[in-house]
Amino acid sequence: MNTDPNAGDPTHDKKTQILNAATRLLTTQGLQVVSFESIANEAGLSRQLVRYYYSDLDALMVELCGHLQQVYQDALVAGIVEVRQVERLKFFLDFLFGLSEDHPMPDNLEAYDALFAYAVGSASLKERLCEKYKTLGQVILHELAITHPELDDAACKELSFLVVSMMHAHWSYIATLGFSPDHNRLARRAIDRLIASYINEAPTDPSIEKPWSHGD
């Protein structure tokens, strides 16, 4: 199920062709090879046309972040419609840790590590990535609250931050560094134990940290 309202628009389709080419380059060769020329060659387009749509690499990378988010959103939405509300948290976690066989993770995880590396020198991409991961955290927070009403808001916020943090680090190890995908199940079980620890022994001290706050 494609939820993108711009699908079918010629300009959108050409930009999608460019963004898919950039994704393939980042996934297979890394950030060091990315340039307007290499992206144009990978897309089968002219360098001038790529520059027509994107004035600089910052603009391209920011839009690539949104493009990848749409790919993941489409995969998630396709799975959500098949599960009951009480099972959604399990589906989300299975999906995020590569254990949803009917709805596998998109095969572009290395591209996210490259985006993080690029964001070190790009304030606009850094802001977009923060928004993306915070949105994912809010989804997890919402599903935690529905599935485990015994958890208070503070616990759900902490858990959402920990889940998303562990998910990102996990895929950096698996996809980028090449550790065995067998670790998917190990990490997924650890998440269940983490949630159970909050249910069985909820924190009693007020937290001074604010999960998902953006430090200056």
PyMOL commands that set and color helices and strands:
alter all, ss='L'
color gray80, all
select helices_A, chain A and resi 10-28+31-33+36-43+47-53+57-80+85-96+109-119+123-147+153-176+183-200
alter helices_A, ss='H'
color red, helices_A
deselect
rebuild
show_as cartoon
